[in-house]
C-alpha cells in the first residue's frame, strides 16, 4: 500500500513538472522547432534516396548503350555506328569527294574493266585482311537483300528522313527483304566483289540521302536528321560514275586529269590499302 502511494506521488510530481515546463514561454516554440526539424530531415532523406536511384538508372542506361535498341528508328536520338568491330577494321578506300584534293580523288577511284569509277561509299577492311562480321549502322527496314555477280551480296536499309545505308561486297547475308533490323544486329559477312577486286575482302558501305550518296565518315555518331541533302553540283558529280550502279559487263570512265598531273603521276602504281592510284598518261590515251 505504501509503495502504491509513493508511486502515485512520483507521478503527480512528474505531471506537475511538465505543467510548469509547459507554462514557460519558450516551450512551445522549441517543440515546434523540434517537430519541423524531424519533418525536414525526413524530406532530405527521401530526396537523397531518390537522387541515388536516379543516378543508378542513368548509369544503367549508359552501360546498356552498346546493346542493340529494337525499333529505335522512331526514337529520334539514335546515331550512326561503325558497321563492323572497331579496332580491327579501318577505311582502306575513301569516299570520292568532288571538293577533295586531286590525290584524295585518285585514291577514291575504282579500277574496273580498265576504266575508273568514283567510289560512292567507303571501303572497310580488317587488319588481318580476313572476313569480318558486318552489323547495321542504324536501326532500319531491309528494302533490298540480293546477290549480284559484280557487286557480291548487297543489303540496303531504309531509315527516317529519306536516309538509307547500303552494305555491298558481302560474302553472305543474314537478313531478308522486309525485315526490321536493330542497330548492331548482324547483317552478314564481308567478302569480295568483281567491281573492286584490288580491295580484297572488304565491306563497301554507303550512306544515302534521297538516293544521293554522302560521305559516311562525316556522319558517324550523328543522327539521320543530321544527314543533309548535297548540292546540285556534288549530286551531278557523284551520279556521273556511281560505283554501286555498275552492272555486269558495264564500265564507266573516270574524268580526265590535267595533262601536267598526268606526267607527274605516270609511274604511279596501285596500292590496295591506299586506294586505286591511276596512271594518268595511260588514262588519257584510253580516253
C-alpha positions in Angstrom: 0.0 0.0 0.0 2.9 2.3 0.9 4.6 1.6 -2.5 1.4 2.4 -4.3 1.2 5.8 -2.5 4.8 6.5 -3.3 4.3 5.7 -6.9 1.3 8.0 -7.1 3.2 10.9 -5.5 6.0 10.4 -8.0 3.6 10.6 -11.0 2.0 13.7 -9.5 5.4 15.3 -9.2 6.2 14.5 -12.8 2.9 15.9 -14.1 3.4 19.0 -12.0 6.9 19.4 -13.5 5.5 19.0 -17.1 2.8 21.6 -16.3 5.4 24.0 -15.1 7.6 23.3 -18.1 4.7 23.9 -20.5 4.0 27.2 -18.9 7.4 28.6 -19.9 7.3 30.9 -22.9 10.0 29.1 -24.9 8.4 25.6 -24.5 6.0 25.5 -27.5 8.4 27.3 -29.9 11.0 24.8 -29.0 8.5 21.9 -29.5 7.6 23.3 -32.9 11.2 23.6 -34.0 11.9 20.0 -33.0 8.9 18.8 -35.0 9.9 20.9 -38.0 13.5 19.5 -37.8 12.2 16.0 -37.9 10.0 16.7 -40.9 12.8 18.4 -42.8 15.2 15.6 -42.0 12.7 13.1 -43.4 12.3 15.1 -46.6 16.0 15.4 -47.1 16.5 11.6 -46.6 13.7 10.9 -49.2 15.3 13.3 -51.7 18.7 11.8 -51.3 17.3 8.3 -51.8 15.5 9.5 -55.0 18.7 11.1 -56.3 20.7 7.9 -55.7 18.1 5.8 -57.5 18.1 8.3 -60.5 21.9 8.1 -60.7 21.8 4.3 -60.7 19.2 4.3 -63.5 21.4 6.7 -65.6 24.4 4.6 -65.1 22.5 1.5 -66.2 21.3 3.4 -69.3 24.8 4.4 -70.3 26.1 0.8 -69.5 23.5 -0.6 -71.9 24.2 1.7 -74.8 26.3 -1.0 -76.5 23.3 -3.2 -76.8 21.0 -3.1 -79.9 17.9 -0.9 -79.4 14.9 -2.5 -81.2 12.7 -0.1 -83.1 14.8 2.9 -82.3 14.1 4.2 -85.7 11.3 6.3 -84.3 13.2 7.3 -81.2 14.9 10.2 -82.9 18.1 10.0 -80.9 19.9 7.0 -82.5 23.2 7.9 -84.1 25.2 6.1 -86.8 27.6 3.4 -85.5 30.6 1.9 -87.3 29.2 -1.1 -89.3 31.9 -3.5 -88.0 34.0 -4.2 -85.0 36.1 -1.2 -84.1 39.8 -1.5 -83.5 40.3 -4.3 -86.1 38.7 -2.6 -89.1 39.5 0.6 -90.9 38.8 2.6 -94.1 41.0 1.2 -96.9 39.5 3.3 -99.7 37.8 6.7 -99.1 34.6 8.3 -100.5 35.0 10.2 -103.7 34.6 13.8 -102.8 34.5 16.3 -105.7 35.8 19.0 -103.4 38.8 16.9 -102.2 42.3 17.2 -103.3 43.4 15.5 -106.5 45.4 12.9 -104.6 42.4 12.0 -102.4 40.2 11.9 -105.5 42.6 9.5 -107.2 42.6 7.3 -104.1 38.8 7.1 -104.3 38.8 5.8 -107.9 37.9 2.2 -108.5 39.6 0.4 -111.5 37.1 -1.8 -113.2 37.5 -3.3 -116.7 40.4 -0.9 -117.5 38.2 2.1 -116.6 37.7 4.1 -113.5 34.5 4.7 -111.4 34.1 7.0 -108.4 33.7 5.3 -105.1 30.3 6.4 -103.8 31.0 5.0 -100.3 33.9 3.9 -98.1 35.6 0.5 -98.3 36.3 -1.0 -94.9 38.8 -3.9 -94.4 40.2 -5.8 -91.4 43.8 -5.7 -90.2 44.3 -9.3 -91.0 42.6 -8.9 -94.4 40.1 -11.7 -93.5 36.3 -11.8 -93.4 34.6 -10.0 -90.6 31.1 -9.5 -89.3 29.1 -6.6 -90.7 26.4 -5.0 -88.5 23.7 -2.4 -89.0 24.9 1.1 -88.5 21.4 2.2 -87.6 18.0 0.6 -87.0 16.0 0.2 -90.2 14.0 -1.9 -92.6 15.6 -4.1 -95.2 14.5 -2.9 -98.6 17.0 -4.9 -100.6 18.8 -8.2 -100.0 20.2 -9.5 -103.2 23.2 -11.2 -104.8 25.0 -9.6 -107.8 27.7 -11.3 -109.8 29.6 -7.9 -109.9 28.8 -6.4 -106.5 28.5 -9.5 -104.4 25.7 -9.7 -101.8 24.1 -6.4 -101.2 21.8 -5.2 -98.4 20.0 -1.8 -98.2 18.3 -0.5 -95.0 15.8 2.3 -95.0 15.8 4.8 -92.2 13.9 8.0 -91.5 14.2 11.4 -93.3 15.0 9.8 -96.6 18.2 8.2 -95.4 19.4 4.8 -96.4 22.5 2.7 -95.7 23.9 0.2 -98.1 26.2 -2.7 -97.4 27.9 -4.2 -100.5 30.6 -6.7 -101.3 29.2 -9.1 -98.7 30.2 -12.8 -98.8 27.0 -13.8 -97.1 23.9 -12.2 -95.6 21.7 -12.9 -92.6 18.7 -10.7 -93.3 15.8 -10.7 -95.7 13.7 -8.1 -97.5 11.1 -6.5 -95.3 12.9 -7.5 -92.1 13.3 -5.0 -89.2 17.0 -4.8 -88.2 18.1 -3.3 -85.0 21.3 -1.2 -84.7 24.3 -3.5 -84.1 22.5 -6.6 -85.4 24.4 -8.8 -87.8 23.7 -8.2 -91.5 26.3 -10.5 -93.0 30.0 -11.1 -93.5 32.4 -9.1 -95.5 33.6 -10.7 -98.8 34.8 -9.8 -102.3 33.3 -8.2 -105.4 34.3 -8.2 -109.0 33.9 -4.5 -109.2 36.8 -3.8 -106.9 39.0 -6.9 -106.7 42.0 -4.9 -105.7 40.5 -4.3 -102.2 40.4 -8.0 -101.4 38.0 -8.9 -98.6 36.1 -5.8 -97.6 32.8 -4.1 -96.9 31.6 -1.3 -99.3 29.4 0.9 -97.0 27.3 3.8 -98.2 25.0 6.4 -96.6 22.5 8.0 -99.0 20.1 11.0 -98.6 17.2 10.9 -101.1 19.2 8.3 -103.1 22.3 10.6 -103.3 25.5 9.2 -101.7 27.2 11.3 -98.9 30.5 10.6 -97.1 29.7 8.1 -94.4 32.7 9.2 -92.3 31.1 12.7 -91.9 28.0 11.2 -90.1 29.4 8.7 -87.6 27.9 9.4 -84.2 25.3 11.6 -85.8 21.6 11.0 -86.3 19.7 10.5 -89.5 18.3 14.0 -89.3 21.8 15.4 -89.4 22.3 14.0 -92.9 21.7 16.9 -95.3 21.0 16.9 -99.0 24.0 17.6 -101.1 24.3 20.5 -103.5 23.3 20.1 -107.2 26.9 20.2 -108.3 28.0 17.5 -105.9 25.0 15.4 -106.8 25.8 15.6 -110.5 29.5 14.7 -109.9 28.5 11.7 -107.7 26.0 10.4 -110.2 28.3 10.7 -113.2 30.1 7.4 -112.4 28.4 5.7 -109.4 30.4 2.6 -108.5 27.4 0.9 -106.8 25.4 1.1 -110.0 27.8 -0.7 -112.3 26.3 -3.8 -113.7 27.8 -6.9 -115.3 29.8 -6.1 -118.4 29.4 -2.3 -117.9 32.0 0.3 -117.1 32.3 4.0 -116.6 35.3 6.1 -117.3 36.9 8.4 -114.8 37.2 12.1 -115.7 40.4 13.1 -117.5 43.1 14.5 -115.3 45.1 17.6 -116.2 48.0 16.8 -118.6 50.7 18.1 -116.2 49.4 16.0 -113.4 49.3 13.0 -115.8 53.1 13.4 -116.4 53.9 13.7 -112.7 51.9 10.5 -111.9 52.9 8.5 -114.9 54.8 5.9 -112.8 52.2 5.6 -110.0 51.2 2.0 -109.1 48.0 0.7 -107.5 48.1 0.0 -103.7 45.0 -1.8 -102.5 45.4 -0.5 -98.9 45.7 3.1 -100.0 43.1 3.0 -102.8 43.4 2.9 -106.5 46.1 5.3 -107.8 46.0 5.8 -111.6 48.5 6.2 -114.4 47.0 9.4 -115.8 49.0 9.2 -119.0 47.6 5.8 -119.9 44.2 7.1 -118.8 44.3 9.9 -121.2 45.3 7.6 -124.0 42.4 5.3 -123.2 40.0 8.2 -123.4 
